[in-house]
Amino acid sequence: MASVIIPPCSRNWLVPMLLLLLVQLEVVNGRWGRNFFRKLRKKDLQDSDGGGDGSLPCGASTCASCTCCSGGDDSNAPSIVKDGKAVRLDSFPTVVERGLNVSVVDADKQLFYIHAFLSAAEAEAMSSFCAEPGRFQRSPQTGVADASGAENLARTSSSCPLLFAIFYMPRFADVQAKNPALAKELELTWNVTVRAAGLLGVDPANLEPFQLLRYSPGEYYKQHHDHRAYYEPGPAGYPDRPVTLLLFLNDVPVGGQLKFDRLGLEFSPRRGDAVAWSNVRQDTGKADPDMVHEAMPLPEGATKMAVNVWVRDEPFTSPQQAMQRQQSR
């Protein structure tokens, strides 16, 4: 089963509840496929498609990013910056996971680029969420005063937590009756939740509520790590965020890059594409210091929209628990 679509006109709360149970059973039984963040064997990369021939294999929904889908025209072929030089993504080993083209940027660090994870319509719809006044707030961050007394903020973006789909889908009919616009947000968020959980090989309950991000001109997020144990060292298995998936909702030709300074990698936002990485070392399970990253500032006239998808070590049991989790960061 490639995806779960909740009928928007459903009036029976049992329908979404049963579908949710089916998703969880399939994850537990392994029918969603292997864990995406396992250690890739050398043979996997040798047998994968792509890898320098100028094209990527076209999955079911990836034509927005594949050169082969545009009649061989590679003028808009996606690329990244590696060690200060532009490198086309089709020069990296590429695998097809659940109908999506995935470029293996760094197998040892478990860092991947997912082409067209979202359709253009989905990316545009998610960008429009949180339009109501008051939903966007300044992103949680820490500040340190410099010698002049001015606060040196680590993060200057705005964020808006989306509805926690796994808990609200059983109440979909009620949400639709009271607020149809919010129901559309919930339905799309749920479908993307299922897609992300399936790709990453985790239970949907292990995904934190999606966080919609908005960066305006000059805004940034300085170098940081997504795993708490990087700042508060603990034993292997420290409950936290072992995996991050970042979705880009719009194109940003200049500025706004996702930068991994210690790896020498930069990713420019490209609508519908995503970057996924492991925050922990594969041998010890502890926070990997090499995975610190930052969001580069935007130039005048630019806006960047993105969605944070964090995987948690342990499943959530209530929406209140999830919100407390995000507010503590």
Residue pairs with C-beta under 8 A, 6 or more apart in sequence:
1 26
2 60
2 98
2 99
3 191
3 194
3 195
3 198
4 19
4 22
4 23
4 190
4 191
4 194
5 191
6 15
6 16
6 19
6 169
6 172
6 187
6 190
6 191
7 15
8 176
8 183
8 187
10 16
10 172
10 173
11 173
12 173
13 170
13 171
13 172
13 173
16 169
16 170
16 172
17 169
17 170
19 169
20 166
20 169
20 170
20 204
23 194
23 197
23 204
24 203
24 204
24 205
26 32
27 197
27 198
27 201
27 202
27 203
27 204
28 203
32 197
32 198
32 201
33 97
33 98
33 198
33 201
34 201
35 200
35 201
35 202
36 97
36 112
36 199
36 200
36 201
36 276
37 110
37 200
37 201
37 242
37 243
37 276
37 278
39 107
39 110
39 282
40 104
40 107
44 95
45 51
45 93
45 104
45 107
48 93
48 94
48 95
48 104
49 56
49 57
49 94
49 95
49 96
50 56
50 57
50 90
50 92
50 93
50 94
50 101
50 103
51 90
51 91
51 92
51 93
51 94
52 90
52 91
53 90
54 67
54 74
54 90
55 66
55 67
55 68
55 72
55 90
56 62
56 65
56 66
56 67
56 68
56 89
56 90
56 94
56 101
56 103
56 115
57 66
57 68
57 94
57 96
57 101
58 66
58 68
58 69
58 101
59 66
59 96
59 99
59 100
59 101
59 115
60 99
61 99
61 100
61 116
61 119
62 69
62 99
62 100
62 101
62 115
62 116
63 69
63 70
63 116
64 115
64 116
64 119
64 120
64 271
64 272
65 78
65 101
65 115
65 116
65 270
65 272
65 273
66 101
66 115
67 73
67 74
67 77
67 90
70 76
74 88
77 88
77 89
77 90
78 88
78 89
78 113
78 115
78 270
78 273
79 86
79 87
79 88
79 89
80 86
80 87
80 89
80 105
80 113
80 265
80 266
80 267
80 268
81 87
81 257
81 265
81 266
81 267
81 268
82 264
82 265
83 264
84 264
89 103
89 105
89 113
89 115
90 103
92 103
92 104
92 105
92 113
93 103
93 104
93 107
94 101
94 102
94 103
94 104
95 101
95 102
95 104
96 102
97 199
98 195
98 198
98 199
100 114
100 115
100 116
100 117
100 199
101 114
101 115
101 116
102 112
102 113
102 114
102 115
103 112
103 113
103 114
103 115
104 112
105 111
105 112
105 113
105 265
106 263
106 265
108 282
109 263
109 277
109 278
109 288
109 290
109 291
110 277
110 278
110 282
111 260
111 263
111 265
111 275
111 276
111 277
111 278
112 275
112 276
112 277
113 267
113 273
113 274
113 275
114 199
114 273
114 274
114 275
114 276
115 273
116 272
116 273
117 195
117 199
117 247
117 272
117 273
117 274
118 126
118 192
118 247
118 249
118 271
118 272
118 274
119 272
120 271
120 272
122 188
122 192
122 272
123 247
123 248
123 249
123 250
123 271
123 272
124 249
125 184
125 188
126 188
126 192
126 212
126 247
126 249
126 305
126 307
127 249
127 250
127 305
129 160
129 162
129 185
129 212
130 136
130 160
130 162
130 212
135 160
136 158
136 159
136 160
136 212
136 214
137 158
137 159
137 160
138 156
138 157
138 158
138 159
139 155
139 156
139 157
139 158
139 159
139 213
139 221
140 155
140 159
140 326
140 327
140 329
141 153
141 154
141 155
141 156
141 221
142 154
143 151
143 152
143 153
143 154
144 151
144 152
144 154
145 151
145 152
146 152
154 221
154 222
154 224
155 220
155 221
155 222
155 224
156 218
156 219
156 220
156 221
157 213
157 214
157 215
157 216
157 219
157 220
157 221
157 295
158 213
158 214
158 216
159 211
159 212
159 213
159 214
159 308
160 211
160 212
160 214
161 209
161 210
161 211
161 212
161 323
161 326
162 185
162 189
162 209
162 210
162 211
162 212
162 307
163 182
163 185
163 186
163 189
163 209
164 209
164 316
164 319
164 322
164 323
165 186
165 189
165 190
165 193
165 204
166 190
166 193
166 204
166 205
166 207
166 316
167 316
167 318
167 319
168 175
168 186
168 319
169 186
169 190
172 183
172 186
172 187
175 182
175 183
175 186
176 183
189 210
192 210
192 247
193 204
193 207
193 210
194 204
196 207
196 245
196 309
197 203
197 204
197 206
197 207
199 276
200 243
200 245
200 276
200 311
202 243
202 311
203 315
205 315
205 316
205 317
206 311
206 312
206 313
206 314
206 315
206 316
207 309
207 310
207 311
207 312
208 241
208 308
208 309
208 310
208 311
208 312
208 316
208 322
208 325
208 326
209 319
209 322
209 323
209 326
210 307
210 308
210 309
211 307
211 308
211 310
211 326
212 305
212 306
212 307
213 304
213 305
213 306
213 307
213 308
214 303
214 304
214 305
215 256
215 295
215 298
215 303
215 304
215 305
215 306
216 298
216 303
217 298
217 299
217 300
217 301
217 302
217 303
218 297
218 298
218 300
219 297
219 298
220 294
220 295
220 296
220 297
220 298
221 294
221 295
222 294
223 261
223 292
223 293
223 294
224 292
224 293
224 294
225 231
225 279
225 287
225 289
225 291
225 292
225 293
226 241
226 244
226 279
226 291
226 310
227 238
227 240
227 241
227 242
227 279
227 280
227 287
227 288
227 291
228 238
228 240
228 241
228 287
228 329
229 238
229 240
229 286
229 287
230 279
230 287
230 289
230 292
233 286
233 287
236 284
236 285
236 286
237 285
237 313
238 286
238 287
238 313
239 312
239 313
239 314
240 279
240 287
240 312
240 313
241 279
241 310
241 311
241 312
241 313
242 278
242 279
242 280
242 285
242 311
242 313
243 276
243 277
243 278
243 279
243 310
243 311
244 276
244 277
244 279
244 308
244 309
244 310
244 311
245 274
245 275
245 276
245 309
245 310
245 311
246 258
246 274
246 275
246 276
246 306
246 307
246 308
246 309
247 274
247 306
247 307
247 309
248 269
248 270
248 271
248 272
248 273
248 274
248 305
248 306
249 269
249 271
249 272
249 305
249 306
249 307
250 269
250 271
250 303
250 304
250 305
251 269
251 270
251 271
252 268
252 269
252 298
252 302
252 304
253 268
254 299
254 302
255 296
255 297
255 298
255 299
255 302
256 268
256 269
256 295
256 296
256 297
256 298
256 302
256 304
257 266
257 267
257 268
257 269
257 295
257 296
258 266
258 267
258 269
258 275
258 293
258 294
258 295
258 296
259 265
259 266
259 267
259 293
259 294
259 295
259 296
260 266
260 290
260 291
260 292
260 293
261 292
261 293
261 294
262 289
262 290
262 291
262 292
263 290
266 296
267 275
269 304
269 306
277 291
278 288
278 291
279 287
279 288
279 291
280 286
280 287
280 288
281 287
281 288
295 304
298 304
312 325
316 322
316 325
